[in-house]
Structure formats: C-alpha cells, structure tokens
C-alpha cells in the first residue's frame, strides 16, 4: 500500500491557511522510512490567528447559542463524512503511525467514531437545565414566596486540544467530539510526528458546514503548544501526552487559571491469579505487549503472576509471541509494526540494556528483528523481573517491553500493582469473579479490566487516570462535563 499526502495548509477560521513562514515538514512512514507526505508547520503567529478565530466564533458566532439539536445535526454530517473516508483514513493511520491494518481499523478508527457518535447522541438526550430545589420562604414584605433553583450547563468557551503521536486520529477525535458537542470552539494541536491525521480531519470538517472559527488546527511543536496554553483568551485545555509535559502544561496554564484536563501516561499492572484461565491471560499479556508496538498509555506492561504458575505463564507467553509476524503493517498478515521513530527505538533499546544491567532475566527478544533493518522495528521483549523496584518496572517505556513479576498472596499482588506513580489501567485474571472484583476495587487506577474486559472502549463510561496518569475524565457524562460550565439560576415568584 502506498500513500502520498501533500497538504500545505492549516485550518483557521473555517479556511485553509498557509503557515505564516510557509514552513513544511516531511512525514516519514516508520515502517519503510519513505516520505509519505508533507505537512505545514505552524508557528506562534498561526496559533495567535487560530485563538482569535476561535474566540470570535465563541463570543459572537452562532455555535455556543445554537439549539442542541441543530448543533447535533451539523456534527452528525461531520461524523458521517469521516466515516465515508474510512479506507483512506485507515491507510493513513497505518502509514503515518505504524499501526497494523486491524488495529487502525477497529481501534483507531471505529472506536473513535463510536465515541464521537456517543457525544452527538448525548447532547440530544441530556437535560441541560436541571431542576434544583423548590422552597417556600417568608417574603420581606410579609406573606410567603415560592422560590426555586435550576442548574444550567453552558459551553465553557475556547478549548485547546493537544494530542500525542501514538493513537493520533483517535485522540484528535476524542477532543473534537466532546468539545464541539458541548458548544465550545476548539483549536487542535496534533503531535509533530503525526500531523496528517489531524489535517485530513480539517479538510473533512470544511465539507460538514461548521460555522467559521469553530474548529481550527495548528500544527507545530512546543512553542505553538506554549502559546496555546498561556494565552488568556483560551479557557480550557484538554491534553493527552506524557506526565512530564502534562505537568509543564498545568504550570503554563496556571497564571491565566484555565481549566485543565490531563490524560497522561501509565505503567499498568495485570494480575494473573493462581486460578486464572492461563491461555486467556497469556493472550491478553501478548496483546498488552504488542499493540501499537507497545506505544499505548493503557497497556498492562507489568504482569504480576502467581509464583506457582509463573514459569508456565512465561513459556506460554513466549510461545504465543514467537508466532507473531513483525513487519510493514500495511501487510494485513502483520501483527506488530514499528515504533514511531529512530529516537524512540534508541530510547527503548536503552531501557532494555538497563533491564539487563539491573539483573532482570531477559526471556524473549531484546533487539532489532533480523532482516528488518529498514524501519524502526524492535523485537517484543519479555523480562522476568526480580522485583517491582527495577527501573523497567517503574518507568513508562512506551515500547514493546514487558516485566513479569511474581507474587505469592493477593495482598502482595495489590501492593505491587499500587507501587507506581501512575494509575491509569489494570487487569485481573481469575475464574472467581467475586475475588477478581474485590482485587479490582483495591487497585488505585481509573479503570480495571477483569479477564480482559469487553475488548474495546465503552464511550458511555468515563476514562482517565489516578495519580500521575491524569486529571479529569474523557468519555461518558463526565467527559462532556469537562467542556461545560455550570450556572445556578435562583428565582422566586414575585
Ligand atoms: P508528549 O507529552 O511528548 O507530547 C504530547 C503533545 O504535547 C505533543 O503534541 C507535543 O508537541 C505537545 N507539547 C510538548 N511540550 C509542550 C508544551 N510545553 N506546551 C504545550 N504542548 C506541548 O507525548 P508523546 O510522546 O506524543 O506521547 C506519548 C505519551 O502520551 C505517553 O506518556 C502516553 O502514555 C501518553 N498518552 C496518554 C493517553 C491517555 O489517554 N492517558 C493516550 C495516549 C498517549
């Protein structure tokens, strides 16, 4: 599959606008190292123009005041126009982010579209004026007054969405859906590694008939992000990326007191109990190792296995992983593609060296796969770790590297799971549903999957992290609330 996409414009104020400097970047396919396209590189001046457009559209445009149903109709057109371009978008996801065809189609694309649809439906179902209390109280002039209170949910204002490179299309839609459904105006800044998966959305948005300035895209790096997160005309930031940058963004946003929602990294634990279905656990263990070449925030990369079945688990896991085909993900038979860049591969290889030098037993992989010199490929790598204290069990690697750690009691497993600065996801494998539920309740993370869970994102429930994994939630009613203000109107009969 070849793909070539040339795009020379940002999307600002409902128009295609060339970046002020005219700068462009080449975009590389991480599997082939071939150039797949060119994208404009935004600057601070472009960010300034996008903020002005979004502010104007919020303060003077029809979008925030529009009747919910009318807004939902426009968003439905936008959603359906994206669906109509699915094949092209999936091919782009494969070529730009290195996803396998199956993952790009079912997870990056279908799951994000389900989420978008959920928000379109939610605004039609939801009550935005909610009755509070009704009371009778004495009037100043004698007699009695009938008083009442209502809560009114209103669009928050100008929102900025900043996204990571690993699931770019999905993450971009995860900002666009709720922000626009809530009636906010939005400026999206995608990751510099994956600009095309944002710009294609801009092109499609123009066809959907969004009012001018409601949705804007500015590409670029740190300086563009800094401008967007410090400008006083921006009201809210929805960020997905590393905890390190999340902390910087929170600091950047503090002087202007913006509302900040952060979806950050993870180092999630999967607990495999003595009574687990071992095949099912090992299969999930493999998927947590290899999905998106290990570049996933929710991947359960610490696998805590009861010591009585630890060797058996390792054998099964290695046998399953050895059957996986690594290569160009455009080939539908390929199970795992490359990392995003040479720099990311260097970082992951450094972690593997550290894993070895700190005395952990390397049981699978550890290097670059034979015959795959072109592209940023790396072997799925499994360590049998001596403890949870080792660097590779504590830091987010963002590559296909697993730590298997033994335990003897449930309490020990829960303590190890919680011994992390992160708290995004987790898993429990046991044939005893009650026991698994009890363990899940004691894990300090935003979500836990029992026996692998439903297998896909459920947009009706909130997603997010405890501790350094984030602040706030995406999806569900709570996800929409991130983009809403609440006003209380209190009145009484004259
Ligand atoms: P990153 O934090 O390096 O960059 C994310 C975005 O922040 C990019 O668009 C980048 O240009 C921008 N940025 C960098 N410095 C900035 C600044 N000072 N001001 C404003 N913007 C700035 O993350 P990454 O390497 O692209 O992605 C990997 C990380 O994202 C991992 O930690 C992963 O766990 C996390 N992630 C989290 C979720 C989630 O939902 N919790 C989902 C996907 C990825």
Boltz pocket constraint, residues with backbone or C-beta under 6 A from the ligand:
constraints:
  - pocket:
      binder: B
      contacts: [[A, 162], [A, 163], [A, 164], [A, 165], [A, 166], [A, 167], [A, 171], [A, 189], [A, 190], [A, 191], [A, 192], [A, 220], [A, 221], [A, 222], [A, 224], [A, 225], [A, 226], [A, 229], [A, 240], [A, 241], [A, 242], [A, 243], [A, 244], [A, 245], [A, 246], [A, 248], [A, 249], [A, 252], [A, 263], [A, 264], [A, 265], [A, 266], [A, 296], [A, 297], [A, 298], [A, 396], [A, 398], [A, 424], [A, 465], [A, 469], [A, 470]]
      max_distance: 6.0
